[in-house]
Each structure stands twice: as C-alpha cells, then as structure tokens.
Amino acid sequence: MIVASFNINGIKARLPALVDWLKEASPDVAVLQEIKSVDEGFPREPIEDLGYNLETHGQKGFNGVAILSKSPMEDVTRGLPGDDTDEQARYIEATVNGLRICGLYLPNGNPVPGPKYDYKLAWMQRLQNRATQLLATEQPFLMAGDYNIIPQAEDAARPEVWTDDALYRLESRNAYRRLTNLGLTDALRATTRADKTYTFWDYQAGARQKNNGIRIDHFLLCPQTADRLQSCEIDAHVRDREKPSDHVPIKVTLDF
C-alpha cells in the first residue's frame, strides 16, 4: 500500500497539478492539506474519475483536509478531539483496509509569542492525546500531513534563520519529540539520513533553485505500522512544474 501526503495549497488553483501527480504516482491513499474549500465546493469529479473515494473536511478560504482512497473508507471522523470550540478544519480520520489514516494540518503558530502560538501548542497536546488513545487500541495507524514543525537542524537548509520561528522554536520541537517518544516512528528518518531532504520551498527569493528548503511534512507511524514500512520518498520534482504548491508530496510504501 502506498500512502501519500500533499499540502496542495488550494485545490482549485492546483487541481491540474494534483491530477497529474495522482496519475503519475497512483497512491492507494492520499491525504491533502490546505484544500481551502468548503466540502460542497470541492471539485470531486476529476479525482473520482481516477478511481478515488473522497472524504473532505473543508473550510472556506482557509485550512481544510481530505482523504482520497482507492479502497472504501470506514469510520470517517472529522476534527481533532479535545476542544469542542475549535472550528478550524485541520484533522480527518478514516480506516482503509485495516489501517487508520489520520490526516492533519497542524497550525503554523506565528507570530510568536501570541495566541496563534498558544493554539499551536495546545493543538499538539491534543494530537498527543489522540495518539495515546490510538496506541491503546493496538490498531495499526499513521499520522500524516503538514506538521509545520522542523524537527531538527538537518531539516532546514539554513536552520539559523528559523530559531525564533514557531516552526523551529524549542517548544515546538519538544512537542514533536513527545509524539515520537510515545513510540511513533518518523518514516523518513527511519529510512534515510540523507541531508538536504526537504518538503517545502518558499515561492520567494529563488528558494527552490537554491534548495533553500525545510522538511515540515511528516509521517509518524505506530509500532504496528512501522513494522510494515518498506520505504519513504519525497516527490521533490513536483515543485518544478507549472503552478506548483510550495509543498511537495511525501509517500510511504507499507506491507499492507
């Protein structure tokens, strides 16, 4: 089974790019972030025509997540538990062939300090709580998406410029580390120690041409899923195509 994650940065603006990549990579499951569309406005037909079932959790103009699956999805839930007042569309879950797929778009958190950063850290605590709940079930699961976290210095071309940014602040990295310390495996780092391995390049200042990137899109796997991990790859070439997202897809191959 190939499972992918892709922050599409606006489904209506990037639909041709998404369709081209789906035809090329043909993942069994893909989680999307920043669809920036309400559910009823999502352009379903071109994706369904490729053989995908589709579940969305949308929001007008901002955020929004989705799961695409070639197989039927079961027990679809929307929203991260732990705060009934949270109206931001950032989290969706579904089970595909026995694997619980958790798709997430973690808050950016800037500017720091401030309420947006407080929300980010609180959201990460809720994510940790959800991971703890899922671990207790012993059902295979993964948490994939745009974490807006640079875990370590090696995950940025120029880590020194991110020191005070919400993506790289010590509190953010510690929150990510608490997730992995539960027993979750960072799929990319479990399969490669290669440097200059990024999933995001800013549109400005020739960042892609200079490979001035960061790694903020991650797959975290529970032990039952990590045991079935075969590979993890980043489709960096997608960033060089016409009208690209500022993120690129990351995908894992699992023995499911």
FENGIBEL-V444211 format. One record per backbone hydrogen bond with DSSP energy under -1.0 kcal/mol. NH is the residue of the N-H (numbers start at 1). CO is the residue of the C=O. If there is no record, write none. Layout:
NH;CO, NH;CO
This chain:
3;252, 4;29, 5;250, 6;31, 8;33, 10;34, 11;35, 14;10, 18;14, 19;15, 20;16, 21;17, 22;18, 23;19, 24;20, 25;21, 26;22, 28;2, 29;2, 30;68, 31;4, 32;66, 33;6, 35;64, 36;63, 41;38, 42;39, 44;42, 48;44, 49;45, 50;47, 51;48, 52;47, 53;69, 55;67, 57;65, 64;89, 65;57, 66;32, 67;55, 68;30, 69;53, 70;28, 74;95, 77;93, 79;91, 86;83, 90;88, 92;103, 93;77, 94;101, 95;74, 96;99, 99;96, 100;140, 101;94, 102;142, 103;92, 104;144, 105;90, 106;146, 118;114, 119;115, 120;116, 121;117, 122;118, 123;119, 124;120, 125;121, 126;122, 127;123, 128;124, 129;125, 130;126, 131;127, 132;128, 133;129, 134;130, 135;131, 136;132, 142;100, 143;220, 144;102, 145;218, 146;104, 147;216, 150;167, 155;152, 156;153, 157;213, 161;158, 162;159, 165;162, 168;165, 169;165, 173;169, 174;170, 175;171, 176;172, 177;173, 178;174, 179;175, 180;176, 181;177, 182;179, 183;180, 185;221, 187;219, 190;186, 191;188, 192;188, 199;214, 200;214, 201;246, 207;204, 210;206, 211;208, 212;207, 213;211, 214;200, 215;155, 218;145, 220;143, 221;185, 222;141, 226;222, 227;223, 228;225, 229;226, 230;253, 231;253, 233;251, 235;249, 236;234, 238;235, 239;236, 240;237, 241;238, 248;199, 250;5, 251;233, 252;3, 253;231, 254;1, 255;228, 256;254
